Amino acid sequence: MDERWSEISDDLQIQALVPGPAVPGGTLTLTLRMRNTGPQVRRVYMLRSEPFRAMQSTLRLDRGAAGPPEIQPHPRPHGYVVTEDDFHAIEPGQIRTFDQTLRIPGDLPPGTYPVRWTYGNRIERWEGGVQTLDGPTRPLFGGERIPGIWTGTLEYRFEVVVQPA
């Protein structure tokens, strides 16, 4: 297991674990880990539905000479209603894990490719009342500042090995 972690930002570190090699057109289920290095409970905003995590938990696969970078997940305009269950508490010294799928392009030749995972959050409160295609949003945490919420951006870089199909 890779023991490297990202830098620490406001008592939070991230790490991605890769289960093994991939094949063109296949998928890898990554284990995304978040570690609270501080003395207080931290809360991270991570949507439970991974297809809606664009711009929150983003994977960038650098295809090199094989083509432009592959950025996942692709943005979706609507279809998910955020609840308090999307704000996950991490106790001091503890690690919280999330799964996220990396799709390997079918035309990607065998080789080793760099991937960058970017996790970011700017949400400090969820006041509700915003009209969406799915209806108006509801206030979460009483519309007040979310207790222990982490804000910022962290990056973690790793490699994926693609083997012949």
C-alpha positions in Angstrom: 0.0 0.0 0.0 1.2 3.5 -0.9 1.9 5.4 2.4 2.2 8.8 0.8 -0.4 11.4 1.7 -1.1 14.9 0.3 0.1 18.0 2.2 -2.0 19.0 5.2 -4.5 21.8 4.7 -6.5 22.9 7.8 -6.1 19.5 9.5 -7.1 17.4 6.4 -5.0 15.1 4.2 -6.1 13.0 1.2 -4.8 9.8 -0.4 -6.0 7.6 -3.3 -5.4 3.8 -3.3 -5.4 2.0 -6.7 -6.5 -1.6 -6.6 -4.2 -2.8 -9.4 -3.7 -2.6 -13.1 -6.5 -1.6 -15.6 -7.3 -2.5 -19.1 -8.5 -0.2 -22.0 -12.2 0.3 -21.7 -12.3 -1.0 -18.1 -12.8 0.7 -14.8 -10.9 1.0 -11.5 -12.7 1.5 -8.2 -10.3 3.8 -6.3 -10.4 4.1 -2.6 -10.3 7.8 -1.7 -9.1 8.4 1.9 -9.4 11.5 4.0 -7.5 11.8 7.3 -8.2 14.3 10.1 -4.8 15.3 11.5 -6.2 17.8 13.9 -7.7 17.9 17.5 -11.3 18.7 16.4 -14.0 16.8 14.4 -13.8 17.8 10.7 -16.7 17.5 8.3 -16.1 17.0 4.6 -18.6 17.6 1.9 -18.6 14.6 -0.4 -21.7 13.7 -2.5 -22.7 10.1 -1.9 -23.6 9.8 -5.6 -20.2 9.8 -7.4 -21.6 10.8 -10.9 -22.4 14.2 -9.3 -19.0 14.9 -7.8 -17.6 16.9 -10.8 -15.6 19.9 -9.5 -15.8 18.4 -6.0 -13.8 15.2 -6.3 -12.2 15.3 -9.7 -9.9 12.7 -11.4 -7.6 13.9 -14.2 -6.0 11.1 -16.2 -3.1 12.4 -18.3 -3.2 10.4 -21.6 0.2 11.8 -22.8 0.7 11.3 -26.5 -2.5 9.2 -26.6 -4.8 12.3 -26.5 -6.1 15.1 -24.3 -6.5 14.5 -20.6 -9.6 12.6 -19.4 -11.4 14.5 -16.6 -14.0 12.6 -14.6 -16.7 12.6 -13.5 -18.3 14.7 -16.3 -20.5 17.5 -15.0 -24.3 16.9 -14.6 -26.6 19.8 -14.4 -29.2 18.4 -12.0 -30.8 15.2 -10.6 -29.3 15.0 -7.1 -30.7 16.6 -3.9 -28.0 17.3 -1.3 -28.8 16.3 2.3 -26.9 16.4 5.6 -25.7 12.9 4.8 -23.4 14.4 2.2 -21.4 16.1 5.0 -19.3 13.4 6.6 -17.8 13.8 10.1 -14.2 12.6 10.6 -13.1 12.3 14.2 -9.6 13.4 15.2 -6.9 11.0 14.0 -9.4 9.0 12.0 -9.7 8.2 8.3 -12.9 8.3 6.2 -13.0 6.4 2.9 -15.0 6.9 -0.3 -15.1 4.9 -3.5 -14.8 6.6 -6.9 -14.6 5.0 -10.3 -11.9 5.9 -12.8 -13.0 4.9 -16.3 -10.1 4.0 -18.6 -10.6 5.1 -22.2 -11.0 2.2 -24.7 -8.3 3.7 -27.0 -5.7 4.1 -24.3 -2.6 2.0 -25.2 -0.8 0.0 -22.5 1.5 2.0 -20.2 1.8 3.9 -17.0 -0.3 7.1 -16.8 -0.3 9.9 -14.2 -3.6 10.7 -12.5 -4.3 13.8 -10.3 -7.2 13.7 -7.8 -8.4 17.1 -6.7 -10.7 17.4 -3.8 -12.2 20.8 -3.0 -15.0 22.5 -1.0 -16.1 26.1 -0.7 -19.4 25.4 1.0 -19.6 26.7 4.6 -23.4 26.8 5.0 -26.4 25.5 3.1 -29.2 28.1 3.6 -31.7 26.5 1.2 -34.3 28.4 -0.9 -32.4 28.2 -4.2 -34.7 27.2 -7.0 -33.4 24.3 -9.1 -34.8 22.1 -11.8 -35.4 19.5 -9.0 -37.3 22.0 -6.8 -36.1 24.5 -4.2 -33.3 23.4 -1.9 -33.9 22.9 1.8 -31.7 24.4 4.5 -29.2 22.0 6.0 -27.8 22.3 9.6 -30.5 24.9 10.3 -29.0 27.1 7.5 -26.1 28.0 9.9 -22.4 27.4 9.4 -21.9 23.6 9.0 -20.2 22.4 12.2 -16.5 21.6 11.6 -16.7 22.0 7.9 -13.4 21.8 6.0 -12.9 24.3 3.1 -10.1 24.5 0.7 -8.4 22.4 -2.1 -6.1 19.4 -1.9 -4.4 17.4 -4.6 -3.0 13.9 -4.7 -1.0 12.4 -7.6 -0.6 8.8 -8.4 -0.1 6.5 -11.4 -2.3 3.9 -13.1 -0.9 1.0 -15.0 -2.9 0.0 -18.1 -2.2 -3.5 -19.4 -3.3 -5.0 -22.8 -6.9 -6.1 -22.9 
